[in-house]
Amino acid sequence: MGASRKNELAQLGEAALEQLRGPVLSEVRRKIARWRDPRARALRQRKRVKRTATASAAGAGVFGAGAVTSASAPVLWEWGGSVGFFLQDVTTFGLGGLAVIGGATAVGAGVKYRRLKRTPLPEAPPEPVALPASGSAARAPMQRLRDAEQSLHGALQQLTSAGAGSAAADARGTADSAAAELRRGAERLVAVEAAIPHAPAGERAALRSDVERLRQELDEGVDGYGALVAAAGRAVAASGASEQKHLLQDATDRLAGLADGLRELFGPERRE
């Protein structure tokens, strides 16, 4: 078996492993991201506090009912004479004390739960997105885009906490739109790459030229997205909320223009 044949088989094996690992690894990444997500942690905390309040209230009710029953039914203790009535006092006091503790715990947990409910939940981070195959020209820009999305999410969270919530929300919406257009462009690039091996020899050069053009457009688009990430970082470092909003809004407007351009390039309405 020649070296070229061995290389071809190795490439096929790597591609098969990539397909097998890809969905599994993507799901693992999603689960880890969901577990670490501050929004998910806040929701889990709410659930824990609510369970504590419910269980404590139920326990207080049960112990309180037991204390009332013990105190109001002396016939249950007459069999023991003075010892029985002593046990009645101990039981009533013990159950009543447990009811008070349970009630206090329930009240405290209820107050905490209401406070948590009033606290706005953090924005959910972007879902980890599967990347194109390792040999694709679209993989590197899509890797950059995915990393940039995570960085932007952290910066916008900081700005929201600092009082620039409206500007952060505008930036987030524009960034999501631009990212969707970039991923649509990556899908087109991958489709062109897949057509090259099946095209007549005389047409493959033109298809490769299309791949290079699409890759350049993707790189430029990701650079534009990165400009918003940089502006968000500068806004986080800025001292005043007004300056933060100005920096972020200016970059958002520029990215909105870029998103419109990407939509013209990669959108379904375009005709080649």
N, C-alpha and C positions, 0 to 999 in steps of 0.2 A: 504493500500500500504506500503510495507516494506521500510526500510531505504535504502537498496541497490538499490531498484527500483527508489526511489526518487533521489538518487545520480546519477544514470544512466541518468535519464531524465534531471537533472540539467546540467550534462556534455554535453548532446546532445544540450540543449538550448544554452549553452555557445559557443559550436562549431558553431551552426547556426548563432548566433550573430557575431561571429568572421568572418564568411564568408560574412555576409551582410555588416559589417563595413569595412572589409579589402579593397576591391576595392575603396570604397568611400574615406576612409582615405588616401589610397595611392595616389589617384588622387589629394586630397587636399594638401598633402605633396609635390607632384611634382609641383603644381602650385605655392605654397609659395616659394619653392626652386628656381623655374625659376624667380620669381619676385625679389627675393633678390640677385640673382646671379649677381656678378659684370659684367660679360659679357653681360647679358641681360640689365643691367642698362646702360652700354656703348652704346649698340645698340639703346636703347630708346633715349639717349642723341643725338646720331647722327641723328635720325629721327626728333627730335624736332628742331635741328639746321637747318637741311635741309628744313623742312617746313617753318621755319622763313625766311630763305634766299629766298625761292621760293615766299612766300607770299609778302615779302618786295619788291622783284624785280617786281612782278606783280603790286603791288600798285604804285611803282615809275613810271612804264610805264603808268598806267592809269592817275595818276595825271599829269605826264609830258605831255601826249597827251592833257589833258584838258587845261593845261597852254598854250600850243602852239596854240590850237584852240581859246582860249580866246584872246590871243595877236594878232593873225593873222586874226581875223574876227570882225573888228570894227562894221560891219553892225548889229551884234547882239546887240550892245549897243546904237545905234543911237537913238533909241526910247526914251531914257531918257535924251538926251542932255548931259550937263556937268555932271549931276548926274550919267548918264549911263556910261560915260567914266571913272568916278571915280570908279564906281563899277567894271568896266573892269580891272582897275589897281589893285584893291584890290583882285579880283578873280585870276588874272594872278599871282600876287605875292604870294597869299596863296597857290594856286595849285602848283606853282613852288617850294615853300618852302617844301610842303609836299612831292613832288617828290624827292627833295634833301635829306630829312630825310629818306625816304624810300630807296633811293639808298645807302645812307651811312649804313643803317641797313643791307641791302642786302649784301654789300661788307664785312662788319664785320662778318656777319653770314657765308658768303662763306669762308672767311679765317679760321674761327673757324672750319667749317665743314672739310676743307682740312686737318687741323691739327689733328682733331679727326680721319679722315680716315687713316692718316699716323701712328697713334698710334696703336700698336698691341693690339688686343682684349685679355682680360684675358681668360685663359682656362675655359671651362665650368665645373662646379662641377659634381661629379657623380650623376646620377639619383637616387632618393630614391628607394630602392628595397624592395618589400614586403617580410616580414619575414615568416618563417615557423610558423605553428600554435603554440599557447602558450604551448601546452603539448608536443611538439616535442623536442627530444634531440638535434635537429639541430638549434633550435631557439637561444640559448645563444651564440654559436660561430658566427652565422650569424649577431646577434646584435652587437657583438664586431667588426666583420669585417666592418659593415656599419659605425660604429662610427670611426673606424680607417681610413676608406677611406676619410671621411670628414676632419679629422685631417691632413692626408697626403696632401690632396688638398691644404689646407691653407699653409702648410709648403713649398710645391713646388712653390706656387705662390710667396712667399717671396724670395725663392732662385732664381727664374727666374728674379725677379726685381733686385736682387743683382748681376746678371751677370753669374749665374750658369745655364743658360737656357738649354744647351745641356745635362748636367748631369740630370737636372730635367726632361727633356723629356724622357731620357732613363729610369729613375726611374718610371715615370708615365706609360710607356708602359709595363714594367715588372710587375708593381703592378696590372695593369688591367688584365694581363694574369693570374697572380696568383689568383686574386679574382674570375675570371671566373672559374678556376679549383676548387676552394673551393666551389663555389655555385653548381657546378656540383656534387661534393661530398655530399653536403647537400641534393640535390635532390635524390641521391641514398639512403641516410639514410632515408629520408621520405618515399621512396618507400618500403624499407624494413620494416619500422614501420607499414605501411599500410597493409603489408602482414601477420603480426603476428596474428591478430584476426581470419584470415581465414585459417591459417595453422593447420594441425593436432597437437594435444597436444604434441606428442612426438618430433615435430620439432620446437616448439616455443622457446625452450631454445637456440637452435643453432642460430635462427634468432635474439634473444635478444643479444647473444654474438656478432653477426655481427654488431648490432646497437652500442654496446659499442666500438667495434673496430673502426667503422667509426667515432664515436664521438671523440675518442682519436686522430685519424688522423686529423680531422677537428681542434681540439684544437691546435695540434702541428703546423698545417698550419697557423692558425690565429696568433699564437705566432711568427712564422717566418715573417709574414706580419707586425706584430707590431714592429719587429726589424728594418724594413725599416723606419717605422714611427719615431722610436726613433732616428735613424741615421739622418733622415731629420731634426728633432728638434735640434740635436747637430750641424748639418751643419748650421742651421739658427743662432745659437748662436755663431758660429765660426767667427773669425774676418776677415779672408781673403778668397777671391774667390777660390784660389787654394786648401786651406784646406777644404772648403765647398765641392768642387767637389770630392776630395779624399774620404771624409767620405761618401758621397752619392753614389759614384761609387762602393766602397767596399761593402756597404749594398745591392746595386742593383745586383751586381754579385752573392752575396749569395742568394738573393731572386730568381734570375733567376734559380739557381740550384734547389732551393726548388720547383719552378713552374714546372720544368721538372719532379721532383719526384712526384708531385701532378698529373701531366698529366698521368704518368704511373699508379698511384693509381686509379684515377677517370675518366681517359679518356675513350672514347668509344671503343678504340682498345683493352682494357683489357678484358681478358676472365677469368671468375671465374672457 
